[in-house]
Amino acid sequence: MRYGHLQNPPGPVPDDLISPDMAAAWLGISPRTVRRMVYDGRLAGWYVARFLRVSEAEVRGSLGRAVPKAGAR
């Protein structure tokens, strides 16, 4: 799946950006699932120098919500 067509959300870029790999480790899901969550709009993502990043604060907020496990449909 290609994610290069996504645009950054409006507004300033947060200072607490982390990689999808780190977010996945915190959430207990795969990095691919994190990317899908960004693509689906369930998690905000920003491209910084061609690399996808997500907000640490938003990921920490997701820890309290139900997050689908990788491979679950």
Secondary structure, DSSP 8 states (H G I E B T S, - for coil): ---TT----SS---S-EE-HHHHHHHHTS-HHHHHHHHHHTSS-EEEETTEEEEEHHHHHHHTTS----TT--
